[in-house]
Amino acid sequence: MTATIEQAIMTFHLALTHSARSVAPRAHVLAALLACGLLLAHATPAGAQASAAPAQAGAPTAPGAAFSAGTPGGPLPAGWKNLPVARGKASTHYSLVTDDHATVLEADASASASALMHKGNNLNLEATPQVSWRWKVEHPIDEADNSVAAKEDAPARLVFMFDGDTDKLSLGERTAMKLAKTLAGEELPYATLMYIWSNTAPVGTVVDNPHTSRVKMIVVSGGPDATGKWLTLSRNVEQDFEHAFKEKPDKVTAYGLLTDTDNTGGSARAWYGDIRFGAAK
């Protein structure tokens, strides 16, 4: 499989915290990877949700997502794929519906985890680092806590995955990535930045993924006052990456949306409006 989004999505639930002095046996590590959803299904499982047909060859595709241009009940926008995080995991269902007098994306999760993703090859982060979007969450996931591995779910996320120089990482991080590639047969992203909805951490908090330092989550909305209504958000991805990772970002390899409840086993419903990129504000 070539270097596509399918490879990048595997980072979501990385459960590997090795160092040069402590490397678990292969069978133990493989079990941990499977349990935490690292291994991406290499082929779309039967019954998995299909995306729209690809755009015509040579036709330029603007970065972002114009869900409002779609038809309720119709196909997802071209170039977007609903990707499972691992074999055996139930998939979140993504569909176009009408809400607030517009066509939007609805995400329904029930003990499930899959992400609606797009390749990052149409995004120039240097020229258009500002991302703007809307989302609405029906209700919090009561047991969710993004700082705790067994509770690491969120009703709404906006996700960016990045390339980078792995030689700059610690020996332990490089060991984990090489081992994951050996077991899964795929490369992991250099870094992943998420904007999340949280009911446990204040807005503005940078939450470290409980399994790996290569995933950072920035809380942009949450709490009881933020449920049941549309929220309009805008962030400078370039600046946020530098703040979270203490370095400048490389190119974006993939971006997308994720509503997941696989760790808590709960349910969640969220709606996403159009995603747009523009110059820094």
N, C-alpha and C positions, 0 to 999 in steps of 0.2 A: 504494500500500500504506500502511495506517495505521501509526501508531507502535507497533509490536509487538516481540516478542522477535526476530523475523527481522531487524530493523534492528540491534538491540543485539549480536547474535552476531558481526557483522562486525568488531568490534574485536580479535578474538583474535589475528590475525596482521597487524596494521597495519604496513606497511613504508614509511612515509612520514616523512622527517625533513627537512622543508622549513623555511626561514627566509624572512623578508621579502626578503632579498638574493639568495636562490637558489631559484628555482622551476623544476623540470624541465619540458621540453615535455610537452604533454598525452599524446602517444603513449608517451613514456618512462615517465611516471607510471602510466598505465593498465597497462602491461606489468608494472611493479613490483607494483601492487596485485593483479593476477591471479596473478602468480608466488607471492606470499606469502599468498594466500587471503583477501584483504580482501573481495572481492565475493561476497556471499551469493547463492546461487541463489534467484531470486524465487519460484519455484514448486518444490514438492517433486519431485525427479527421479523418473522411472519406476523402480519397484523399491525406492524409499526406504521406510524403516520407518515405519509409521503409528502414531499414538498412540491411546489409548482415546478413545471418543466423549466429547464435552464433558458436564459435569455438567448436570443439569436447570436450566432458567432459574430464577433466584431462589434456588437452593440454595447456601448459604454453603459455601465451601471453606476448610478450615483450612490455614494455611501449612505448608510442609514437604512431606514425602513419606512415605506409609505403604506402602512396598513390601511389608511383612510381611502386609498385608491382602489382597494380590493372590494369584493362583493361578499356580504355575509353568507357564510356557508360555502364560499368558494375556495379555490386553492390558495395556499400560502404564497407570499411573494417569491419570485424567482430568486434562486441562490440561497434560500434559507432552508435548513434541514433540522428536523427534530431528532437529536442524537441521544441515545441512551448512554448512561455513564458506565454500565457494565452489563454483561449477560446476566439474565435472571432478575434484573431490576425492572419494575413496572415503569412505564413511560408516562410522563405528564402529557396531558392532551392539550394541544394548542389549536385554536380555530378562530376564524374571523366572525365577529358578531356585531350587532348594532348596539351602541351605548352612547349616551350623551349626544344623540343626533349625528353620530359619525360611525364609520366602520373602524373597529379596534380589534386588537388581538386579545382573546380570552385564554387564560391558562388555568387548567383544572388539574390539581395534584391530589392523589389519594395513596399514601404510602409509596410514593413514586419519585423518580428523579430522572429527568431528561431535559436537555437544553435546546432551545431554538437558536441555531448558530449560523453565521455567515463568515466566509473567508474575509480576511483583512486586506486583501490585495487591492481593493478599491478605495482604501482610506489613507490619506496623507495627513498624518497627525501633526506634522510641522506646520502645514498650511491651515488645517482646520482642527485645532485641538479641543474646541468647545463642543460638547455634546449636550443636546437639549431633548427632553422627552417628558411624557406624562405617564403616570400609572395610578392605579387604584387597587386597594386591597380590601377584600370583603371582611376579613377578620384576622386577628393575629393567630399564630401557631402557639398555643399556650405553653407547650413544653420546650419550645425552641430557645437555644442559647448558642450563638455562633462561636463562642469561646470554648465550648465543651464538645468534644468529639461525638458523643452519643446523641447530642441534641442539635447538631449543626445543620439546621434547616432554615429556610427563609421563604416567605410568601412571594417576594419579588426581588429580583436581582438584575442588574445590568453588568455584563461581564466583558472584560477585555483581556486578551492573551497576547503575550509579547515574545519576540525573539530576543536574543542577547548572547553575550560572550560567557559561556559556562566556565571558562578558565578563571573567571573572577570569583566564582563561588567557593565556599569552603570545601575541604576534602570530604566531609560528611555529606554535604549536599550533592557533590558530584558523584559520590559512591551510590547514594540513593537513586539518582537519576539514571546512572549506568545500570544498576540492578533492575530498575523498573523497565528499562529498555530491553534488557536480557529476557525478563519474564514476560513482558507484554509484546515485545517486538516492535515497539513504537517509541518515538521521541516524546519527551514531555516538554511543555512550554518552559521557557526560561523564567517567566514570571506571569502571574495572573492578578489583575486588579478588578475588584468587584465593588459596585455600589449596591447597598442592600437596604431592605426594610427590616427593622429590628424592634422588638418590644422589650428588650433588656438593656440595650446600650444607648446612651444619648446621641442625638444627631451630632455629627462631626467626629465621632470616635473612630479610630483606626483599629480594627480587630485583626489580630494575627490568627490565621487558620491554625487550629489546634494540632495539626499534623505536620505542617511544613511552613517555613518562613518565606517560601516562594509564592504564597497566596496571601494577599492583603485585602481586607474588606473595609470599606468606608461606609458608615451609617449615614444615610441621607434623609431618611424619614422613618417614622415609627410611633408607637404609642396609641392609646385609644382615640385620641383626637384626630389621628391621621387615617382612620379606617372609614370605608364607605364613601369616600369622596375623591375626586380627581386631584392629584397634586402635580404641579408643573415644576420640573427640576432642570437645572443647568450646571454643568461642571466642566472645568478645564482638565481634561484627562492627562495632558502632559505634566501640568503642575502637580496634580494629585499623585501621579506615579512617582515623581521626584520626591514628594513629601513622604510617601509611604515606604519607598525602597531606598531613598538617599542616593539616587543616581538618576541620570537622564534616561528616558525610555528609548528603546530600539523600535523597530517597526512592529505594528500590530499584525499578528498572524490570524486572529479571529476575534469576532465580537458577537454578542448575542444576549439572550434573555434566559433566565432560569427561575422556575418556581418548583421547589422541591420539599418533600415531606418524608423522604425515605428513612431518615434516622429516627424521627419521633413516631413515625407510623400514623401521623395525623392526616388532615386534609386542609387544602388551601385553594382559594380561587382569587385570581388577580387579573387585571386588565391593563394592557399596555397600549399607549397611543404611538404616533409616529416618532421615529428617532431621527434627529437631524444633526449634522455637523456643520460648524462654521468657524469663523475667525475668533481669536481670543477676545474676551470681553474685558 
